[in-house]
Amino acid sequence: MPTRIKSEANGIYVLHLGGTLKQSEFAALQSRIAQDIDTGAKPRVLAILENFEGWEKGADWDDLDFALAYSGEITRIAIVGEPMWEAHALAFAGAGVRNASVRFFPPEQLAEAQRWLAE
């Protein structure tokens, strides 16, 4: 399943990530969000992992340009997925390293994740 991004009210960006996340797909998502930040957006990100199989192996995931330039502009990140992905997803999202609050929610708590983002 390809990645998808949708902008919603209140600066919420919903990312649907499925299968194996490719670095090129993730870079395209970052580019879209960066364009909106450049026009004044303060994104809140809801990443929904659907039938997620992990990250592309052998890809260059060390590109920190987006994180260095825009990390402070993202206010919250909620990740919804199967518990087996929690530690990896939180690390990938920079939980504890970035200024934004980052939380993980199991699939049955999608509504709670949405409420938390809207606070």
C-alpha positions, 0 to 999 in steps of 0.5 A: 500500500502506498503512503498517503497524506491528507491535511485536515482542519486545525493543522492535522496531517494524517499519514497512512503508512503501509507495507514497507516504508520507502525512504523516497516515499517518506521524503515526499511526505516531508517535502509536502509538510515542509511546503506547508510549514513554509507558508505558516502551518504548525502541523500536528501529525497523525501517523497511522500504520496499516499493515505496516511491515517496517522501513526499507532496508539499506536506505539512507535514513540518516538525512536529517535536513528536514528534522533540523530545519522543521522539527521545531515547527511540528507541535505533536505527533501521534502514531497509531499502530500495532504494539510490536512497532511502538519502540521502533516508531517512537525512535524513528519519530524522535520521541524524547529528542524533538520538542514536539510531544510524541505518543504511540497508540494501539489501533483501538485507540485511534479516537483517543489519538485524534483527541490528543492531537486536537488538544 
